[in-house]
Amino acid sequence: MKVFQLVGARKSGKTTTAEILIGSLKARGYRVGTVKSIGCPRFTMDERRDSNTARHRRAGADAVVALSKNETDFIYPRKLDLEDVLLTLSREGLDYCIVEGGYEYDLPRIVCFRSPEEIPERVTKKTFAFSGAGVHEAAEGDEAFLSAPDFPAAGAKPCPALSAVEEPATLTDLLERAVPDMVLPVARIPRPESCRGFCRGCSGHERSRVPENTGASGRSDHPAAEPERGASGIAPETTEPLKD
């Protein structure tokens, strides 16, 4: 199985790029799996606290399987290493696995971006392409993004900028050439400080600490502070720098 990852800031086009590459690889006869790295500490697939599977977990089951007519869900009430996940997927006879997110993993990488400023700290020696919303906008004539492939990184090689929306076949051709067979264990690399995941817009999120730099109103001036919520409990869109 061949494994590569998509990284980038929020709203940079990672999931759209993944969707297109899944379809493109499937059209070429490959079997494709995906892994989505989720940073929210409160995330759970089984949100219904009164469900039977949730009750099984609370009772102490080390693994829970939901076996239905349409799908099979394996629920492990703990974090597994990526190697364990990839080994499980490889046993399914998959040809490719796309990992969305996961900066700490040193995998062949496509960097998705909206603006060129998001690129440098996300590039590694294994980066083989730029893609995402910024490249798509460049393809539509936004000259401000056309310098993206020239961004330097220590030890990194020049990479093409290819829009998955405009050039899916070319990007798929490239990853077929650039992505080698999986090698375990997957090496770890430092995660850029500004690329650390955090929750925003989660109706169940609770602040774990009082932010610094709060004024008389009690609101924080810290750029990463959680925005105010409306009546629905969902945070509105903000103009803050987009995180991963």
C-alpha positions in Angstrom: 0.0 0.0 0.0 1.2 3.5 -0.8 0.5 6.3 1.7 0.6 10.0 1.4 -0.9 13.0 3.3 -2.6 16.2 2.7 -1.8 19.1 5.0 -2.9 22.7 5.1 -4.7 25.4 7.0 -8.5 25.2 7.6 -10.5 25.9 4.4 -7.4 25.4 2.3 -9.0 22.7 0.2 -7.6 19.5 1.9 -10.9 17.6 1.9 -11.9 18.7 -1.6 -8.5 17.6 -2.9 -8.9 14.3 -1.1 -12.4 13.8 -2.6 -11.1 14.4 -6.1 -8.0 12.2 -5.7 -10.1 9.4 -4.3 -12.3 9.5 -7.4 -9.4 9.8 -9.8 -7.5 6.9 -8.2 -10.7 4.8 -8.1 -11.2 5.5 -11.8 -7.8 4.0 -12.5 -8.7 0.8 -10.8 -7.1 1.4 -7.4 -8.5 0.6 -4.0 -8.3 3.6 -1.8 -8.5 4.1 2.0 -8.4 7.3 4.1 -7.4 8.4 7.5 -8.6 11.7 8.9 -6.5 13.2 11.8 -8.8 15.1 14.2 -7.4 17.4 16.8 -10.6 18.0 18.8 -10.1 16.4 22.3 -13.8 15.9 22.7 -14.4 14.2 19.3 -16.2 10.8 19.3 -18.0 9.0 16.6 -20.6 7.7 19.0 -22.1 11.0 20.2 -25.3 9.4 21.6 -24.5 8.8 25.2 -27.6 6.5 25.5 -26.7 4.3 22.6 -26.0 0.6 23.2 -22.4 0.9 21.9 -21.7 3.9 24.2 -23.0 1.8 27.1 -20.6 -1.0 26.0 -17.7 1.4 26.1 -18.6 2.8 29.5 -18.8 -0.7 30.8 -15.1 -1.1 29.9 -15.1 -2.9 26.6 -11.6 -2.7 25.0 -13.2 -2.7 21.5 -16.8 -2.3 20.3 -18.1 -3.3 16.9 -21.4 -2.0 15.5 -22.5 -4.5 12.9 -25.4 -3.3 10.8 -26.9 -4.1 7.4 -25.1 -1.2 5.7 -21.8 -0.8 7.4 -19.4 -2.1 10.1 -17.9 0.3 12.6 -15.0 -0.6 14.9 -14.8 1.7 17.9 -11.6 1.7 20.1 -11.9 3.8 23.2 -8.3 4.9 22.9 -5.9 6.4 20.4 -4.1 3.9 18.2 -0.8 4.5 16.6 -0.9 5.4 12.9 1.1 2.2 12.2 -1.6 0.1 13.6 -4.2 1.8 11.5 -2.2 1.5 8.3 -1.5 -2.1 8.9 -5.2 -2.8 9.3 -6.0 -0.9 6.1 -3.2 -2.7 4.2 -4.8 -6.0 5.1 -7.9 -4.9 3.2 -5.8 -5.0 0.0 -5.8 -1.3 -0.5 -3.5 0.3 -3.1 -3.4 3.8 -1.6 -4.2 5.5 1.7 -4.7 9.2 2.0 -4.0 10.7 5.4 -5.7 14.1 5.9 -3.8 16.1 8.5 -1.2 14.7 10.9 1.8 17.1 10.8 3.8 14.9 13.1 4.0 12.1 10.5 6.9 12.2 8.0 4.9 11.0 4.9 5.0 12.0 1.3 3.0 15.2 1.4 0.8 17.5 -0.7 0.6 21.0 0.9 -2.8 22.7 0.4 -3.0 26.5 0.8 -5.1 29.5 0.4 -2.3 32.1 0.5 1.4 31.8 -0.1 2.1 32.7 3.5 0.7 29.4 4.7 3.2 27.3 2.7 6.8 27.6 4.1 6.3 26.1 7.6 4.3 23.2 6.1 6.8 22.0 3.5 9.1 19.0 4.3 11.7 17.1 2.3 8.9 14.7 1.3 6.6 17.4 -0.1 5.9 16.6 -3.8 3.1 19.0 -4.8 1.2 22.1 -3.8 -2.6 22.1 -4.3 -5.8 23.4 -2.7 -7.8 26.6 -2.9 -4.9 28.9 -3.7 -3.8 26.9 -6.7 -7.4 26.8 -8.0 -7.7 30.5 -7.7 -4.4 30.9 -9.5 -5.7 28.8 -12.3 -8.6 31.2 -12.6 -6.2 34.1 -13.1 -5.2 35.3 -9.6 -1.6 36.3 -10.3 -0.8 36.7 -6.5 -0.6 33.0 -6.1 1.5 32.0 -9.0 4.8 32.2 -7.1 3.8 29.4 -4.7 6.0 26.7 -6.3 9.1 28.8 -5.7 8.8 28.9 -1.9 12.1 27.5 -0.4 12.3 25.0 2.4 15.4 23.5 4.0 16.2 20.3 2.1 13.0 20.4 0.0 13.0 20.0 -3.7 11.0 22.3 -6.1 7.4 21.2 -6.3 4.7 21.8 -8.9 1.5 23.6 -8.0 -1.4 21.6 -9.4 -5.1 22.3 -8.9 -7.0 19.1 -8.1 -10.1 20.8 -9.5 -8.5 21.9 -12.8 -5.8 19.2 -13.2 -6.9 16.0 -11.5 -5.3 13.7 -14.0 -1.9 15.5 -13.8 -1.9 15.5 -10.0 -2.8 11.8 -10.0 0.0 11.1 -12.5 2.4 12.9 -10.2 1.4 11.0 -7.0 1.6 7.7 -8.9 5.3 8.5 -9.6 6.1 10.3 -6.3 4.6 8.0 -3.6 6.6 4.9 -2.7 5.3 1.8 -1.0 4.6 2.2 2.7 7.5 1.8 5.1 6.9 1.2 8.8 7.4 2.6 11.3 6.4 6.0 10.1 9.0 8.6 11.2 7.9 11.5 13.4 8.9 15.1 12.8 8.3 18.3 14.9 4.9 19.8 14.5 5.1 23.5 13.6 3.9 25.6 16.5 1.4 27.5 14.4 0.0 24.3 13.0 -1.2 22.8 16.2 -4.9 21.8 16.0 -7.5 23.3 18.2 -11.3 23.3 18.5 -13.4 26.1 17.2 -17.1 26.1 16.5 -17.8 22.9 18.5 -21.1 23.3 20.5 -19.8 21.0 23.2 -16.4 22.6 23.6 -15.5 23.9 27.1 -12.6 26.2 27.7 -9.8 24.4 29.6 -8.3 27.5 31.0 -8.9 31.3 31.3 -7.2 33.0 28.3 -4.5 35.5 28.9 -4.8 39.3 28.1 -8.5 39.5 29.1 -9.9 43.0 29.5 -12.5 44.4 31.8 -15.2 42.7 29.8 -13.6 39.3 30.4 -13.2 38.6 26.7 -9.8 37.6 25.5 -7.6 39.6 23.0 -5.7 36.4 22.2 -6.0 35.5 18.5 -6.6 31.9 19.3 -9.4 32.5 21.8 -12.7 30.9 21.1 -15.2 33.2 19.4 -18.5 34.1 20.9 -21.4 31.8 20.1 -24.9 32.5 18.9 -28.1 31.1 20.2 -27.4 27.9 18.3 -24.2 27.3 20.2 -22.2 27.4 17.0 -19.4 29.9 16.6 -19.9 32.4 13.7 -17.4 32.8 10.9 -14.4 35.0 11.9 -11.6 36.8 10.1 -9.0 35.3 12.4 -6.0 33.6 10.7 -7.1 30.1 9.7 -5.6 27.2 11.7 -5.4 23.6 10.7 
